[in-house]
Amino acid sequence: MSRDFSVIIERDAEGFYVATVPGLRGCHTQARSLDQLVDRVKEAIQVCLDTEREDEIPLDFIGVQKITLAS
């Protein structure tokens, strides 16, 4: 059985790529390259699924919204 997961990818100030899986609480990783990040996020997803509690209801990813606050 296959499952699809949405992944948010960002780059931090030091040049690392950071991946977050909104549908799995606490599921995130980082890497120096996008290829390495994809491998690591697959591992992170598997770890999260292996430790996921039975009674947890998975979140559905809706989207990303940019919010601007005036200073």
PDB file of N, H, CA, C and O in Angstrom:
ATOM      1  N   MET A   1       0.843  -1.170   0.000  1.00  0.00           N
ATOM      2  CA  MET A   1       0.000   0.000   0.000  1.00  0.00           C
ATOM      3  C   MET A   1       0.893   1.239   0.000  1.00  0.00           C
ATOM      4  O   MET A   1       1.807   1.345   0.818  1.00  0.00           O
ATOM      5  N   SER A   2       0.638   2.159  -0.897  1.00  0.00           N
ATOM      6  H   SER A   2      -0.104   2.073  -1.562  1.00  0.00           H
ATOM      7  CA  SER A   2       1.437   3.388  -0.946  1.00  0.00           C
ATOM      8  C   SER A   2       0.605   4.551  -0.419  1.00  0.00           C
ATOM      9  O   SER A   2      -0.619   4.569  -0.547  1.00  0.00           O
ATOM     10  N   ARG A   3       1.284   5.505   0.167  1.00  0.00           N
ATOM     11  H   ARG A   3       2.278   5.491   0.271  1.00  0.00           H
ATOM     12  CA  ARG A   3       0.649   6.723   0.679  1.00  0.00           C
ATOM     13  C   ARG A   3       1.420   7.920   0.161  1.00  0.00           C
ATOM     14  O   ARG A   3       2.643   7.874   0.030  1.00  0.00           O
ATOM     15  N   ASP A   4       0.707   8.980  -0.132  1.00  0.00           N
ATOM     16  H   ASP A   4      -0.287   9.017  -0.026  1.00  0.00           H
ATOM     17  CA  ASP A   4       1.334  10.219  -0.587  1.00  0.00           C
ATOM     18  C   ASP A   4       1.424  11.201   0.576  1.00  0.00           C
ATOM     19  O   ASP A   4       0.516  11.278   1.404  1.00  0.00           O
ATOM     20  N   PHE A   5       2.520  11.949   0.636  1.00  0.00           N
ATOM     21  H   PHE A   5       3.258  11.886  -0.036  1.00  0.00           H
ATOM     22  CA  PHE A   5       2.723  12.950   1.667  1.00  0.00           C
ATOM     23  C   PHE A   5       3.181  14.244   1.018  1.00  0.00           C
ATOM     24  O   PHE A   5       4.042  14.228   0.138  1.00  0.00           O
ATOM     25  N   SER A   6       2.617  15.356   1.442  1.00  0.00           N
ATOM     26  H   SER A   6       1.918  15.369   2.157  1.00  0.00           H
ATOM     27  CA  SER A   6       3.088  16.668   1.005  1.00  0.00           C
ATOM     28  C   SER A   6       4.291  17.031   1.861  1.00  0.00           C
ATOM     29  O   SER A   6       4.313  16.757   3.061  1.00  0.00           O
ATOM     30  N   VAL A   7       5.290  17.646   1.242  1.00  0.00           N
ATOM     31  H   VAL A   7       5.273  17.869   0.268  1.00  0.00           H
ATOM     32  CA  VAL A   7       6.514  18.030   1.949  1.00  0.00           C
ATOM     33  C   VAL A   7       6.809  19.495   1.637  1.00  0.00           C
ATOM     34  O   VAL A   7       6.830  19.894   0.472  1.00  0.00           O
ATOM     35  N   ILE A   8       7.034  20.283   2.665  1.00  0.00           N
ATOM     36  H   ILE A   8       7.017  19.959   3.611  1.00  0.00           H
ATOM     37  CA  ILE A   8       7.440  21.680   2.500  1.00  0.00           C
ATOM     38  C   ILE A   8       8.957  21.716   2.559  1.00  0.00           C
ATOM     39  O   ILE A   8       9.554  21.198   3.503  1.00  0.00           O
ATOM     40  N   ILE A   9       9.585  22.321   1.564  1.00  0.00           N
ATOM     41  H   ILE A   9       9.100  22.742   0.797  1.00  0.00           H
ATOM     42  CA  ILE A   9      11.040  22.409   1.513  1.00  0.00           C
ATOM     43  C   ILE A   9      11.445  23.881   1.559  1.00  0.00           C
ATOM     44  O   ILE A   9      10.954  24.703   0.785  1.00  0.00           O
ATOM     45  N   GLU A  10      12.350  24.191   2.481  1.00  0.00           N
ATOM     46  H   GLU A  10      12.749  23.523   3.109  1.00  0.00           H
ATOM     47  CA  GLU A  10      12.862  25.544   2.637  1.00  0.00           C
ATOM     48  C   GLU A  10      14.384  25.478   2.683  1.00  0.00           C
ATOM     49  O   GLU A  10      14.949  24.396   2.842  1.00  0.00           O
ATOM     50  N   ARG A  11      15.050  26.609   2.547  1.00  0.00           N
ATOM     51  H   ARG A  11      14.592  27.488   2.418  1.00  0.00           H
ATOM     52  CA  ARG A  11      16.504  26.674   2.704  1.00  0.00           C
ATOM     53  C   ARG A  11      16.803  27.671   3.812  1.00  0.00           C
ATOM     54  O   ARG A  11      16.283  28.787   3.806  1.00  0.00           O
ATOM     55  N   ASP A  12      17.649  27.267   4.774  1.00  0.00           N
ATOM     56  H   ASP A  12      18.072  26.361   4.779  1.00  0.00           H
ATOM     57  CA  ASP A  12      17.969  28.150   5.888  1.00  0.00           C
ATOM     58  C   ASP A  12      19.140  29.077   5.546  1.00  0.00           C
ATOM     59  O   ASP A  12      19.700  29.007   4.452  1.00  0.00           O
ATOM     60  N   ALA A  13      19.497  29.935   6.485  1.00  0.00           N
ATOM     61  H   ALA A  13      19.042  29.992   7.373  1.00  0.00           H
ATOM     62  CA  ALA A  13      20.537  30.942   6.263  1.00  0.00           C
ATOM     63  C   ALA A  13      21.908  30.325   6.009  1.00  0.00           C
ATOM     64  O   ALA A  13      22.764  30.963   5.397  1.00  0.00           O
ATOM     65  N   GLU A  14      22.130  29.101   6.465  1.00  0.00           N
ATOM     66  H   GLU A  14      21.434  28.582   6.962  1.00  0.00           H
ATOM     67  CA  GLU A  14      23.418  28.436   6.288  1.00  0.00           C
ATOM     68  C   GLU A  14      23.461  27.574   5.020  1.00  0.00           C
ATOM     69  O   GLU A  14      24.470  26.921   4.752  1.00  0.00           O
ATOM     70  N   GLY A  15      22.375  27.569   4.242  1.00  0.00           N
ATOM     71  H   GLY A  15      21.556  28.100   4.460  1.00  0.00           H
ATOM     72  CA  GLY A  15      22.337  26.836   2.986  1.00  0.00           C
ATOM     73  C   GLY A  15      21.801  25.422   3.082  1.00  0.00           C
ATOM     74  O   GLY A  15      21.762  24.713   2.077  1.00  0.00           O
ATOM     75  N   PHE A  16      21.383  24.992   4.271  1.00  0.00           N
ATOM     76  H   PHE A  16      21.414  25.568   5.088  1.00  0.00           H
ATOM     77  CA  PHE A  16      20.791  23.661   4.417  1.00  0.00           C
ATOM     78  C   PHE A  16      19.353  23.678   3.907  1.00  0.00           C
ATOM     79  O   PHE A  16      18.625  24.653   4.094  1.00  0.00           O
ATOM     80  N   TYR A  17      18.959  22.587   3.265  1.00  0.00           N
ATOM     81  H   TYR A  17      19.551  21.795   3.114  1.00  0.00           H
ATOM     82  CA  TYR A  17      17.558  22.408   2.879  1.00  0.00           C
ATOM     83  C   TYR A  17      16.845  21.748   4.053  1.00  0.00           C
ATOM     84  O   TYR A  17      17.363  20.812   4.662  1.00  0.00           O
ATOM     85  N   VAL A  18      15.661  22.245   4.359  1.00  0.00           N
ATOM     86  H   VAL A  18      15.241  23.005   3.864  1.00  0.00           H
ATOM     87  CA  VAL A  18      14.882  21.749   5.488  1.00  0.00           C
ATOM     88  C   VAL A  18      13.537  21.261   4.961  1.00  0.00           C
ATOM     89  O   VAL A  18      12.836  21.994   4.262  1.00  0.00           O
ATOM     90  N   ALA A  19      13.181  20.030   5.295  1.00  0.00           N
ATOM     91  H   ALA A  19      13.750  19.436   5.863  1.00  0.00           H
ATOM     92  CA  ALA A  19      11.912  19.449   4.855  1.00  0.00           C
ATOM     93  C   ALA A  19      11.012  19.221   6.058  1.00  0.00           C
ATOM     94  O   ALA A  19      11.455  18.720   7.092  1.00  0.00           O
ATOM     95  N   THR A  20       9.759  19.590   5.917  1.00  0.00           N
ATOM     96  H   THR A  20       9.400  19.997   5.078  1.00  0.00           H
ATOM     97  CA  THR A  20       8.751  19.382   6.941  1.00  0.00           C
ATOM     98  C   THR A  20       7.564  18.679   6.296  1.00  0.00           C
ATOM     99  O   THR A  20       7.134  19.050   5.203  1.00  0.00           O
ATOM    100  N   VAL A  21       7.039  17.667   6.971  1.00  0.00           N
ATOM    101  H   VAL A  21       7.388  17.366   7.858  1.00  0.00           H
ATOM    102  CA  VAL A  21       5.874  16.930   6.485  1.00  0.00           C
ATOM    103  C   VAL A  21       4.683  17.345   7.349  1.00  0.00           C
ATOM    104  O   VAL A  21       4.532  16.846   8.464  1.00  0.00           O
ATOM    105  N   PRO A  22       3.831  18.257   6.849  1.00  0.00           N
ATOM    106  CA  PRO A  22       2.738  18.766   7.663  1.00  0.00           C
ATOM    107  C   PRO A  22       1.747  17.691   8.120  1.00  0.00           C
ATOM    108  O   PRO A  22       1.119  17.843   9.168  1.00  0.00           O
ATOM    109  N   GLY A  23       1.601  16.633   7.366  1.00  0.00           N
ATOM    110  H   GLY A  23       2.111  16.509   6.515  1.00  0.00           H
ATOM    111  CA  GLY A  23       0.638  15.593   7.706  1.00  0.00           C
ATOM    112  C   GLY A  23       1.072  14.681   8.835  1.00  0.00           C
ATOM    113  O   GLY A  23       0.279  13.870   9.315  1.00  0.00           O
ATOM    114  N   LEU A  24       2.330  14.802   9.272  1.00  0.00           N
ATOM    115  H   LEU A  24       2.973  15.460   8.882  1.00  0.00           H
ATOM    116  CA  LEU A  24       2.847  13.966  10.354  1.00  0.00           C
ATOM    117  C   LEU A  24       3.487  14.877  11.397  1.00  0.00           C
ATOM    118  O   LEU A  24       4.498  15.525  11.125  1.00  0.00           O
ATOM    119  N   ARG A  25       2.911  14.925  12.564  1.00  0.00           N
ATOM    120  H   ARG A  25       2.089  14.400  12.785  1.00  0.00           H
ATOM    121  CA  ARG A  25       3.423  15.805  13.619  1.00  0.00           C
ATOM    122  C   ARG A  25       4.881  15.491  13.938  1.00  0.00           C
ATOM    123  O   ARG A  25       5.245  14.336  14.162  1.00  0.00           O
ATOM    124  N   GLY A  26       5.716  16.542  13.954  1.00  0.00           N
ATOM    125  H   GLY A  26       5.420  17.480  13.771  1.00  0.00           H
ATOM    126  CA  GLY A  26       7.107  16.396  14.324  1.00  0.00           C
ATOM    127  C   GLY A  26       7.991  15.770  13.268  1.00  0.00           C
ATOM    128  O   GLY A  26       9.128  15.400  13.562  1.00  0.00           O
ATOM    129  N   CYS A  27       7.500  15.640  12.047  1.00  0.00           N
ATOM    130  H   CYS A  27       6.576  15.940  11.809  1.00  0.00           H
ATOM    131  CA  CYS A  27       8.279  14.980  10.990  1.00  0.00           C
ATOM    132  C   CYS A  27       9.017  16.029  10.167  1.00  0.00           C
ATOM    133  O   CYS A  27       8.417  16.771   9.389  1.00  0.00           O
ATOM    134  N   HIS A  28      10.340  16.070  10.360  1.00  0.00           N
ATOM    135  H   HIS A  28      10.827  15.467  10.992  1.00  0.00           H
ATOM    136  CA  HIS A  28      11.166  17.021   9.624  1.00  0.00           C
ATOM    137  C   HIS A  28      12.609  16.521   9.592  1.00  0.00           C
ATOM    138  O   HIS A  28      13.005  15.679  10.398  1.00  0.00           O
ATOM    139  N   THR A  29      13.387  17.052   8.648  1.00  0.00           N
ATOM    140  H   THR A  29      13.065  17.736   7.993  1.00  0.00           H
ATOM    141  CA  THR A  29      14.792  16.699   8.511  1.00  0.00           C
ATOM    142  C   THR A  29      15.485  17.790   7.718  1.00  0.00           C
ATOM    143  O   THR A  29      14.841  18.716   7.224  1.00  0.00           O
ATOM    144  N   GLN A  30      16.815  17.678   7.596  1.00  0.00           N
ATOM    145  H   GLN A  30      17.338  16.926   7.997  1.00  0.00           H
ATOM    146  CA  GLN A  30      17.571  18.653   6.806  1.00  0.00           C
ATOM    147  C   GLN A  30      18.737  17.967   6.120  1.00  0.00           C
ATOM    148  O   GLN A  30      19.157  16.879   6.512  1.00  0.00           O
ATOM    149  N   ALA A  31      19.264  18.636   5.066  1.00  0.00           N
ATOM    150  H   ALA A  31      18.923  19.521   4.748  1.00  0.00           H
ATOM    151  CA  ALA A  31      20.404  18.093   4.328  1.00  0.00           C
ATOM    152  C   ALA A  31      21.057  19.213   3.525  1.00  0.00           C
ATOM    153  O   ALA A  31      20.481  20.287   3.349  1.00  0.00           O
ATOM    154  N   ARG A  32      22.269  18.944   3.042  1.00  0.00           N
ATOM    155  H   ARG A  32      22.736  18.072   3.185  1.00  0.00           H
ATOM    156  CA  ARG A  32      23.007  19.915   2.233  1.00  0.00           C
ATOM    157  C   ARG A  32      22.533  19.963   0.789  1.00  0.00           C
ATOM    158  O   ARG A  32      22.642  21.006   0.144  1.00  0.00           O
ATOM    159  N   SER A  33      22.002  18.840   0.260  1.00  0.00           N
ATOM    160  H   SER A  33      21.914  17.993   0.785  1.00  0.00           H
ATOM    161  CA  SER A  33      21.542  18.809  -1.132  1.00  0.00           C
ATOM    162  C   SER A  33      20.098  18.317  -1.192  1.00  0.00           C
ATOM    163  O   SER A  33      19.611  17.661  -0.271  1.00  0.00           O
ATOM    164  N   LEU A  34      19.424  18.648  -2.296  1.00  0.00           N
ATOM    165  H   LEU A  34      19.819  19.181  -3.044  1.00  0.00           H
ATOM    166  CA  LEU A  34      18.033  18.206  -2.455  1.00  0.00           C
ATOM    167  C   LEU A  34      17.940  16.688  -2.604  1.00  0.00           C
ATOM    168  O   LEU A  34      17.003  16.070  -2.097  1.00  0.00           O
ATOM    169  N   ASP A  35      18.914  16.082  -3.300  1.00  0.00           N
ATOM    170  H   ASP A  35      19.675  16.584  -3.711  1.00  0.00           H
ATOM    171  CA  ASP A  35      18.903  14.624  -3.443  1.00  0.00           C
ATOM    172  C   ASP A  35      19.004  13.938  -2.078  1.00  0.00           C
ATOM    173  O   ASP A  35      18.269  12.995  -1.787  1.00  0.00           O
ATOM    174  N   GLN A  36      19.914  14.422  -1.261  1.00  0.00           N
ATOM    175  H   GLN A  36      20.512  15.189  -1.497  1.00  0.00           H
ATOM    176  CA  GLN A  36      20.084  13.863   0.079  1.00  0.00           C
ATOM    177  C   GLN A  36      18.834  14.137   0.932  1.00  0.00           C
ATOM    178  O   GLN A  36      18.435  13.301   1.743  1.00  0.00           O
ATOM    179  N   LEU A  37      18.229  15.306   0.743  1.00  0.00           N
ATOM    180  H   LEU A  37      18.553  15.985   0.085  1.00  0.00           H
ATOM    181  CA  LEU A  37      17.033  15.653   1.508  1.00  0.00           C
ATOM    182  C   LEU A  37      15.891  14.688   1.205  1.00  0.00           C
ATOM    183  O   LEU A  37      15.183  14.261   2.117  1.00  0.00           O
ATOM    184  N   VAL A  38      15.706  14.343  -0.062  1.00  0.00           N
ATOM    185  H   VAL A  38      16.281  14.689  -0.803  1.00  0.00           H
ATOM    186  CA  VAL A  38      14.637  13.418  -0.437  1.00  0.00           C
ATOM    187  C   VAL A  38      14.839  12.067   0.246  1.00  0.00           C
ATOM    188  O   VAL A  38      13.887  11.487   0.769  1.00  0.00           O
ATOM    189  N   ASP A  39      16.072  11.566   0.244  1.00  0.00           N
ATOM    190  H   ASP A  39      16.845  12.037  -0.180  1.00  0.00           H
ATOM    191  CA  ASP A  39      16.345  10.296   0.931  1.00  0.00           C
ATOM    192  C   ASP A  39      16.053  10.395   2.420  1.00  0.00           C
ATOM    193  O   ASP A  39      15.449   9.500   3.010  1.00  0.00           O
ATOM    194  N   ARG A  40      16.492  11.496   3.016  1.00  0.00           N
ATOM    195  H   ARG A  40      16.983  12.223   2.537  1.00  0.00           H
ATOM    196  CA  ARG A  40      16.304  11.668   4.460  1.00  0.00           C
ATOM    197  C   ARG A  40      14.839  11.848   4.838  1.00  0.00           C
ATOM    198  O   ARG A  40      14.400  11.347   5.873  1.00  0.00           O
ATOM    199  N   VAL A  41      14.075  12.564   4.004  1.00  0.00           N
ATOM    200  H   VAL A  41      14.431  12.972   3.163  1.00  0.00           H
ATOM    201  CA  VAL A  41      12.670  12.779   4.356  1.00  0.00           C
ATOM    202  C   VAL A  41      11.882  11.474   4.225  1.00  0.00           C
ATOM    203  O   VAL A  41      10.932  11.245   4.974  1.00  0.00           O
ATOM    204  N   LYS A  42      12.271  10.622   3.283  1.00  0.00           N
ATOM    205  H   LYS A  42      13.043  10.807   2.674  1.00  0.00           H
ATOM    206  CA  LYS A  42      11.625   9.303   3.184  1.00  0.00           C
ATOM    207  C   LYS A  42      11.884   8.499   4.453  1.00  0.00           C
ATOM    208  O   LYS A  42      10.983   7.843   4.975  1.00  0.00           O
ATOM    209  N   GLU A  43      13.129   8.553   4.947  1.00  0.00           N
ATOM    210  H   GLU A  43      13.861   9.085   4.522  1.00  0.00           H
ATOM    211  CA  GLU A  43      13.462   7.861   6.193  1.00  0.00           C
ATOM    212  C   GLU A  43      12.680   8.453   7.365  1.00  0.00           C
ATOM    213  O   GLU A  43      12.158   7.714   8.199  1.00  0.00           O
ATOM    214  N   ALA A  44      12.597   9.782   7.429  1.00  0.00           N
ATOM    215  H   ALA A  44      13.021  10.382   6.751  1.00  0.00           H
ATOM    216  CA  ALA A  44      11.882  10.444   8.513  1.00  0.00           C
ATOM    217  C   ALA A  44      10.398  10.075   8.492  1.00  0.00           C
ATOM    218  O   ALA A  44       9.806   9.829   9.543  1.00  0.00           O
ATOM    219  N   ILE A  45       9.803  10.035   7.316  1.00  0.00           N
ATOM    220  H   ILE A  45      10.284  10.235   6.462  1.00  0.00           H
ATOM    221  CA  ILE A  45       8.394   9.645   7.203  1.00  0.00           C
ATOM    222  C   ILE A  45       8.202   8.220   7.716  1.00  0.00           C
ATOM    223  O   ILE A  45       7.258   7.949   8.458  1.00  0.00           O
ATOM    224  N   GLN A  46       9.087   7.317   7.326  1.00  0.00           N
ATOM    225  H   GLN A  46       9.854   7.537   6.723  1.00  0.00           H
ATOM    226  CA  GLN A  46       8.962   5.928   7.775  1.00  0.00           C
ATOM    227  C   GLN A  46       9.079   5.823   9.295  1.00  0.00           C
ATOM    228  O   GLN A  46       8.329   5.077   9.924  1.00  0.00           O
ATOM    229  N   VAL A  47      10.015   6.565   9.886  1.00  0.00           N
ATOM    230  H   VAL A  47      10.625   7.171   9.375  1.00  0.00           H
ATOM    231  CA  VAL A  47      10.165   6.558  11.347  1.00  0.00           C
ATOM    232  C   VAL A  47       8.895   7.091  12.007  1.00  0.00           C
ATOM    233  O   VAL A  47       8.414   6.520  12.986  1.00  0.00           O
ATOM    234  N   CYS A  48       8.360   8.176  11.476  1.00  0.00           N
ATOM    235  H   CYS A  48       8.751   8.640  10.682  1.00  0.00           H
ATOM    236  CA  CYS A  48       7.132   8.749  12.049  1.00  0.00           C
ATOM    237  C   CYS A  48       5.969   7.769  11.928  1.00  0.00           C
ATOM    238  O   CYS A  48       5.178   7.629  12.861  1.00  0.00           O
ATOM    239  N   LEU A  49       5.861   7.097  10.799  1.00  0.00           N
ATOM    240  H   LEU A  49       6.503   7.211  10.042  1.00  0.00           H
ATOM    241  CA  LEU A  49       4.777   6.118  10.629  1.00  0.00           C
ATOM    242  C   LEU A  49       4.954   4.931  11.568  1.00  0.00           C
ATOM    243  O   LEU A  49       3.976   4.408  12.102  1.00  0.00           O
ATOM    244  N   ASP A  50       6.203   4.504  11.771  1.00  0.00           N
ATOM    245  H   ASP A  50       6.997   4.929  11.337  1.00  0.00           H
ATOM    246  CA  ASP A  50       6.469   3.378  12.661  1.00  0.00           C
ATOM    247  C   ASP A  50       6.149   3.702  14.114  1.00  0.00           C
ATOM    248  O   ASP A  50       5.789   2.810  14.882  1.00  0.00           O
ATOM    249  N   THR A  51       6.277   4.972  14.498  1.00  0.00           N
ATOM    250  H   THR A  51       6.569   5.696  13.874  1.00  0.00           H
ATOM    251  CA  THR A  51       6.040   5.365  15.885  1.00  0.00           C
ATOM    252  C   THR A  51       4.691   6.042  16.089  1.00  0.00           C
ATOM    253  O   THR A  51       4.346   6.411  17.212  1.00  0.00           O
ATOM    254  N   GLU A  52       3.933   6.207  15.024  1.00  0.00           N
ATOM    255  H   GLU A  52       4.213   5.908  14.112  1.00  0.00           H
ATOM    256  CA  GLU A  52       2.622   6.866  15.093  1.00  0.00           C
ATOM    257  C   GLU A  52       1.687   6.075  15.984  1.00  0.00           C
ATOM    258  O   GLU A  52       1.573   4.854  15.867  1.00  0.00           O
ATOM    259  N   ARG A  53       1.027   6.781  16.867  1.00  0.00           N
ATOM    260  H   ARG A  53       1.120   7.773  16.962  1.00  0.00           H
ATOM    261  CA  ARG A  53       0.060   6.129  17.744  1.00  0.00           C
ATOM    262  C   ARG A  53      -1.202   5.804  16.962  1.00  0.00           C
ATOM    263  O   ARG A  53      -1.589   6.539  16.054  1.00  0.00           O
ATOM    264  N   GLU A  54      -1.824   4.724  17.313  1.00  0.00           N
ATOM    265  H   GLU A  54      -1.509   4.127  18.050  1.00  0.00           H
ATOM    266  CA  GLU A  54      -3.040   4.266  16.621  1.00  0.00           C
ATOM    267  C   GLU A  54      -4.175   5.279  16.684  1.00  0.00           C
ATOM    268  O   GLU A  54      -4.935   5.418  15.726  1.00  0.00           O
ATOM    269  N   ASP A  55      -4.297   5.994  17.814  1.00  0.00           N
ATOM    270  H   ASP A  55      -3.680   5.881  18.593  1.00  0.00           H
ATOM    271  CA  ASP A  55      -5.439   6.891  17.994  1.00  0.00           C
ATOM    272  C   ASP A  55      -5.213   8.285  17.407  1.00  0.00           C
ATOM    273  O   ASP A  55      -6.122   9.113  17.438  1.00  0.00           O
ATOM    274  N   GLU A  56      -4.018   8.562  16.871  1.00  0.00           N
ATOM    275  H   GLU A  56      -3.279   7.889  16.846  1.00  0.00           H
ATOM    276  CA  GLU A  56      -3.760   9.861  16.261  1.00  0.00           C
ATOM    277  C   GLU A  56      -4.457   9.962  14.914  1.00  0.00           C
ATOM    278  O   GLU A  56      -4.421   9.033  14.107  1.00  0.00           O
ATOM    279  N   ILE A  57      -5.082  11.089  14.689  1.00  0.00           N
ATOM    280  H   ILE A  57      -5.111  11.843  15.345  1.00  0.00           H
ATOM    281  CA  ILE A  57      -5.754  11.341  13.420  1.00  0.00           C
ATOM    282  C   ILE A  57      -4.788  12.136  12.546  1.00  0.00           C
ATOM    283  O   ILE A  57      -4.368  13.225  12.937  1.00  0.00           O
ATOM    284  N   PRO A  58      -4.424  11.617  11.370  1.00  0.00           N
ATOM    285  CA  PRO A  58      -3.468  12.333  10.515  1.00  0.00           C
ATOM    286  C   PRO A  58      -4.052  13.657  10.024  1.00  0.00           C
ATOM    287  O   PRO A  58      -5.258  13.789   9.819  1.00  0.00           O
ATOM    288  N   LEU A  59      -3.164  14.627   9.842  1.00  0.00           N
ATOM    289  H   LEU A  59      -2.184  14.520  10.008  1.00  0.00           H
ATOM    290  CA  LEU A  59      -3.573  15.935   9.336  1.00  0.00           C
ATOM    291  C   LEU A  59      -3.573  15.919   7.814  1.00  0.00           C
ATOM    292  O   LEU A  59      -2.743  15.247   7.200  1.00  0.00           O
ATOM    293  N   ASP A  60      -4.493  16.651   7.203  1.00  0.00           N
ATOM    294  H   ASP A  60      -5.167  17.196   7.701  1.00  0.00           H
ATOM    295  CA  ASP A  60      -4.518  16.816   5.755  1.00  0.00           C
ATOM    296  C   ASP A  60      -3.859  18.141   5.417  1.00  0.00           C
ATOM    297  O   ASP A  60      -4.232  19.177   5.967  1.00  0.00           O
ATOM    298  N   PHE A  61      -2.880  18.120   4.514  1.00  0.00           N
ATOM    299  H   PHE A  61      -2.577  17.278   4.068  1.00  0.00           H
ATOM    300  CA  PHE A  61      -2.207  19.337   4.086  1.00  0.00           C
ATOM    301  C   PHE A  61      -3.162  20.139   3.209  1.00  0.00           C
ATOM    302  O   PHE A  61      -3.726  19.611   2.250  1.00  0.00           O
ATOM    303  N   ILE A  62      -3.339  21.408   3.538  1.00  0.00           N
ATOM    304  H   ILE A  62      -2.881  21.837   4.317  1.00  0.00           H
ATOM    305  CA  ILE A  62      -4.251  22.279   2.790  1.00  0.00           C
ATOM    306  C   ILE A  62      -3.470  23.219   1.874  1.00  0.00           C
ATOM    307  O   ILE A  62      -3.846  23.403   0.717  1.00  0.00           O
ATOM    308  N   GLY A  63      -2.406  23.805   2.367  1.00  0.00           N
ATOM    309  H   GLY A  63      -2.100  23.656   3.307  1.00  0.00           H
ATOM    310  CA  GLY A  63      -1.630  24.717   1.545  1.00  0.00           C
ATOM    311  C   GLY A  63      -0.707  25.577   2.389  1.00  0.00           C
ATOM    312  O   GLY A  63      -0.622  25.431   3.609  1.00  0.00           O
ATOM    313  N   VAL A  64      -0.023  26.472   1.707  1.00  0.00           N
ATOM    314  H   VAL A  64      -0.091  26.590   0.717  1.00  0.00           H
ATOM    315  CA  VAL A  64       0.889  27.402   2.359  1.00  0.00           C
ATOM    316  C   VAL A  64       0.367  28.803   2.109  1.00  0.00           C
ATOM    317  O   VAL A  64      -0.008  29.139   0.986  1.00  0.00           O
ATOM    318  N   GLN A  65       0.341  29.613   3.141  1.00  0.00           N
ATOM    319  H   GLN A  65       0.645  29.340   4.053  1.00  0.00           H
ATOM    320  CA  GLN A  65      -0.143  30.982   3.035  1.00  0.00           C
ATOM    321  C   GLN A  65       0.935  31.928   3.544  1.00  0.00           C
ATOM    322  O   GLN A  65       1.447  31.737   4.646  1.00  0.00           O
ATOM    323  N   LYS A  66       1.284  32.933   2.771  1.00  0.00           N
ATOM    324  H   LYS A  66       0.867  33.088   1.875  1.00  0.00           H
ATOM    325  CA  LYS A  66       2.254  33.930   3.208  1.00  0.00           C
ATOM    326  C   LYS A  66       1.495  35.049   3.903  1.00  0.00           C
ATOM    327  O   LYS A  66       0.550  35.608   3.346  1.00  0.00           O
ATOM    328  N   ILE A  67       1.910  35.371   5.117  1.00  0.00           N
ATOM    329  H   ILE A  67       2.678  34.917   5.570  1.00  0.00           H
ATOM    330  CA  ILE A  67       1.284  36.426   5.905  1.00  0.00           C
ATOM    331  C   ILE A  67       2.309  37.529   6.135  1.00  0.00           C
ATOM    332  O   ILE A  67       3.426  37.245   6.567  1.00  0.00           O
ATOM    333  N   THR A  68       1.956  38.771   5.857  1.00  0.00           N
ATOM    334  H   THR A  68       1.048  39.001   5.506  1.00  0.00           H
ATOM    335  CA  THR A  68       2.855  39.904   6.064  1.00  0.00           C
ATOM    336  C   THR A  68       2.312  40.761   7.183  1.00  0.00           C
ATOM    337  O   THR A  68       1.137  41.126   7.187  1.00  0.00           O
ATOM    338  N   LEU A  69       3.184  41.083   8.143  1.00  0.00           N
ATOM    339  H   LEU A  69       4.139  40.786   8.140  1.00  0.00           H
ATOM    340  CA  LEU A  69       2.832  41.976   9.236  1.00  0.00           C
ATOM    341  C   LEU A  69       3.573  43.292   9.055  1.00  0.00           C
ATOM    342  O   LEU A  69       4.769  43.300   8.763  1.00  0.00           O
ATOM    343  N   ALA A  70       2.871  44.397   9.227  1.00  0.00           N
ATOM    344  H   ALA A  70       1.899  44.391   9.465  1.00  0.00           H
ATOM    345  CA  ALA A  70       3.518  45.712   9.148  1.00  0.00           C
ATOM    346  C   ALA A  70       4.333  45.924  10.417  1.00  0.00           C
ATOM    347  O   ALA A  70       3.886  45.577  11.510  1.00  0.00           O
ATOM    348  N   SER A  71       5.532  46.495  10.272  1.00  0.00           N
ATOM    349  H   SER A  71       5.895  46.777   9.384  1.00  0.00           H
ATOM    350  CA  SER A  71       6.377  46.741  11.451  1.00  0.00           C
ATOM    351  C   SER A  71       6.062  48.070  12.071  1.00  0.00           C
ATOM    352  O   SER A  71       6.674  48.445  13.071  1.00  0.00           O
TER     353      SER A  71
END
